[in-house]
Amino acid sequence: MSNHTGSIDVVRARAETRGCESIVHLNHAGSSLMPAPVADALIGWQREEEFRGGYETVDRYRDRLENFYDATARLLNCGRDEVAFVENATRAWDMAFYALDLGPGDRILTTESEYGSNMIAYLHRAKRTGCEVAIVPNDAVGQIDVNALDRMVDGRTKLISISHVPTGGGLVNPAAAVGAVARRHGVPYLLDACQSAGQIPLDVREIGCDFLSATGRKYLRGPRGTGFLFVRADWIERLDPPLLDQHAAELVNEREYSVRGDARRFENWECHFAGKAALGVAIDYALGWGLEAIRERVQTVAQSLRDKLAAIDGVEVLDDGVEKCGIVTFRKKDEDPQEIKRRLKTHGIHVSVAGDSGARVGYDRRGISSAVRASVHYITVEQEIDRLVEMIRA
Ligand SMILES: Cc1ncc(COP(=O)(O)O)c(C=O)c1O
């Protein structure tokens, strides 16, 4: 693998990432390293608040907040009015999911690789409303079996909801093929793009999803405490948000309120303003490299890591799927993933451990409880991968 794949100038990208100087960060699926322009936008906003006051900073730099909507619309190929700023991917996802009308016998179809919090929400609503959740089996390569999904949709199906990229593996689920099934049957489609946003191009029209949620801090390289929700225009007024405040709605008189007509009906009035401005910068920064170029670079780097790990005796690489992404998961015979993480940390190499609630369904079905997750980005270079591989071989 060369350090100059495709059109990404890795030398410049690393020079613009101050954190690269001191650590080997292979935890971009946890929380990436902010590029300097993003960190500067975040800290700069907070300095303004320190000296100018929070409300006055908003008045002065409103255009930077509004840029978040334009940048997200460019990222997703949607309208700016179809975007809501939310504090994380889970809450963004919740605001759409809990707004959907589900009753006794209604069915939600999801995948084996579904994110833990989403599974909890399905079970939560099943308990409250009597709706049901059914898991579509994987196909032979470990992605959602789209033919099985097609056969499982019936008159009771009220939602198709999947994680594009699961938290615990390199799999990329075939989001557009799932969208084609949803469209054919006229079933709403919710896509959790938390791990894919920033490493894979996302075009909501091509994918055919009605709702999409994502976070800022992972592959988009934005600040923590930021995320967003896309809701397709013709759904916005049909969804009654589970929570409303006087930003999402207006109190008309002592008996009535009116809810906004755009996706901001899913937002809070008080929010992480510095993060919102900086997330807009992060999205523009990613678009500056180009999502196709990022995908190509990330996939090349990740595959190089997989190949090197797989060549080590006693190491099993776990990633499934036809298309794989920047998340590399593996296990090593006779060494616990947590112990591996600790050992790497003492050498300045950051990885995380996937498992527990987050990846429960998929891991249970596989008969494992956890795995080491090394997640690369376009700033990752061969020398960093080699350091990790050497430590795993040791
Ligand atoms: C697939 C997936 N969905 C949702 C989330 C939740 O994101 P957040 O922590 O921003 O709520 C995660 C976090 O790891 C994830 O991996």
The ligand as an SDF file (V2000), in Angstrom:
LIG
                    3D

 16 16  0  0  0  0  0  0  0  0999 V2000
  -23.7400    1.7450   14.1750 C   0  0  0  0  0  0  0  0  0  0  0  0
  -23.8470    2.7830   15.2440 C   0  0  0  0  0  0  0  0  0  0  0  0
  -25.0080    3.4260   15.4160 N   0  0  0  0  0  0  0  0  0  0  0  0
  -25.1750    4.3520   16.3680 C   0  0  0  0  0  0  0  0  0  0  0  0
  -24.1430    4.6870   17.2210 C   0  0  0  0  0  0  0  0  0  0  0  0
  -24.3900    5.7090   18.2950 C   0  0  0  0  0  0  0  0  0  0  0  0
  -23.7800    6.9120   18.0150 O   0  0  0  0  0  0  0  0  0  0  0  0
  -23.7550    8.0670   19.1100 P   0  0  0  0  0  0  0  0  0  0  0  0
  -22.8010    7.5960   20.1710 O   0  0  0  0  0  0  0  0  0  0  0  0
  -23.2760    9.2910   18.3960 O   0  0  0  0  0  0  0  0  0  0  0  0
  -25.1260    8.2150   19.6380 O   0  0  0  0  0  0  0  0  0  0  0  0
  -22.9080    4.0530   17.0980 C   0  0  0  0  0  0  0  0  0  0  0  0
  -21.8090    4.3910   18.0160 C   0  0  0  0  0  0  0  0  0  0  0  0
  -20.8150    3.7350   18.1190 O   0  0  0  0  0  0  0  0  0  0  0  0
  -22.7480    3.0760   16.0740 C   0  0  0  0  0  0  0  0  0  0  0  0
  -21.6010    2.4360   15.9180 O   0  0  0  0  0  0  0  0  0  0  0  0
  1  2  1  0
  2  3  1  0
  2 15  2  0
  3  4  2  0
  4  5  1  0
  5  6  1  0
  5 12  2  0
  6  7  1  0
  7  8  1  0
  8  9  2  0
  8 10  1  0
  8 11  1  0
 12 13  1  0
 12 15  1  0
 13 14  2  0
 15 16  1  0
M  END
$$$$
